[in-house]
Amino acid sequence: MNSITEILSDFKAGKFVILVDDENRENEGDLILAAEFTTPQAVNFLAKEARG
């Protein structure tokens, strides 16, 4: 698991980040990207690879 500092650094650099919730909740992860870095290619990637 990465530190908050590492995650924020990646997020600010325009990288996808997987945000996971507690195992006692839904125990799932969401692939997120800062809106300012969203491109048609990023949306296509999410639609193809991160659905479910």
ROTOR-786014 format. One line per 2 residues: number of its first residue (from 1); their letters; for each residue x, y, z of N, C-alpha, C. Coordinates in pm, whole numbers, plus 50000, padded with zeros to 5 digits. Atoms other than C-alpha are relative to their C-alpha. Layout:
// ROTOR-786014
NUM	a	X,Y,Z,X,Y,Z,X,Y,Z | ...
//
This chain:
// ROTOR-786014
1	mn	50085,49883,50000,50000,50000,50000,50090,50124,50000 | 49923,49877,50010,50125,50348,49916,49958,50099,50109
3	si	50031,49896,49903,50143,50644,50151,49911,50106,49934 | 50083,49892,50051,49905,50937,50115,50084,50095,49916
5	te	49911,49911,50075,50199,51150,49998,50028,49946,49861 | 49974,50062,50130,50280,50905,49718,49876,50003,49912
7	il	50125,50002,50075,49918,50877,49614,49968,50140,49947 | 50028,49863,50044,49869,51255,49602,50097,50044,49892
9	sd	49900,49965,50101,50191,51295,49405,49963,49939,49865 | 50042,50066,50124,50075,51041,49146,49873,50064,49944
11	fk	50126,49940,50041,49726,51194,49135,50024,50136,49935 | 49968,49867,50054,49869,51544,49078,50080,49992,49871
13	ag	49922,50020,50122,50095,51404,48804,49915,49943,49886 | 50089,50049,50105,49794,51277,48611,49997,49850,49984
15	kf	50003,50146,50005,49830,50910,48692,49869,49948,50057 | 50115,50067,49940,49541,50676,48759,50039,49952,50139
17	vi	49981,50047,49863,49504,50585,49126,49885,49906,50032 | 50106,50091,49954,49313,50290,49270,49971,50034,50145
19	lv	50045,49965,49866,49116,50399,49575,49913,49886,50052 | 50073,50114,49947,48998,50108,49789,49930,50038,50131
21	dd	50071,49978,49875,48744,50105,50066,50028,49886,50097 | 49976,50096,49893,48733,49900,50384,49947,49861,49962
23	en	50044,50137,50030,48706,49521,50359,49866,49968,50066 | 50128,50022,49935,48406,49541,50594,49886,50078,49935
25	re	50104,49927,50073,48222,49771,50356,49972,49924,49871 | 50020,50070,50127,48218,49678,49986,50124,49923,49958
27	ne	49873,50066,50030,48583,49570,49973,50028,50004,49850 | 49976,49982,50143,48631,49714,49626,50093,50118,49977
29	gd	49914,49889,50038,48858,49954,49444,49941,50076,49883 | 50044,49915,50111,48779,50244,49214,50123,50063,49936
31	li	49891,49940,50075,49017,50361,48944,49961,50145,49974 | 50035,49858,50012,49024,50741,48957,50114,50077,49933
33	la	49907,49911,50069,49194,51020,48763,49951,50142,50022 | 50039,49860,49983,49198,51393,48828,49935,50051,49872
35	ae	50078,49953,50115,48946,51564,48598,50085,50080,49902 | 49918,49916,50089,49207,51804,48460,50087,49917,49905
37	ft	49919,50088,50085,49394,51506,48310,49916,49905,49916 | 50088,50090,50074,49092,51336,48160,50006,50030,49851
39	tp	49994,49991,50146,49126,51271,47787,49905,49895,49943 | 50080,50107,50061,48920,51070,47541,50065,49863,50016
41	qa	49930,50128,49983,49186,50800,47566,49983,49946,50142 | 50018,50044,49861,49156,50790,47945,49858,49948,50023
43	vn	50139,50045,49987,48777,50762,47925,49981,49865,49932 | 50008,50129,50069,48808,50481,47671,50066,49890,50081
45	fl	49932,50098,49916,49056,50303,47897,49910,49958,50116 | 50089,50031,49888,48818,50328,48192,49880,49917,49954
47	ak	50117,50073,50050,48523,50208,47983,50035,49857,49962 | 49960,50133,50045,48718,49912,47850,50056,49913,50113
49	ea	49924,50078,49903,48932,49806,48145,49949,50008,50144 | 50037,49979,49859,48765,49936,48463,49850,49987,50023
51	rg	50145,50016,49981,48406,49831,48424,49973,49877,50086 | 50035,50118,49922,48226,49587,48639,49895,50026,50103
//
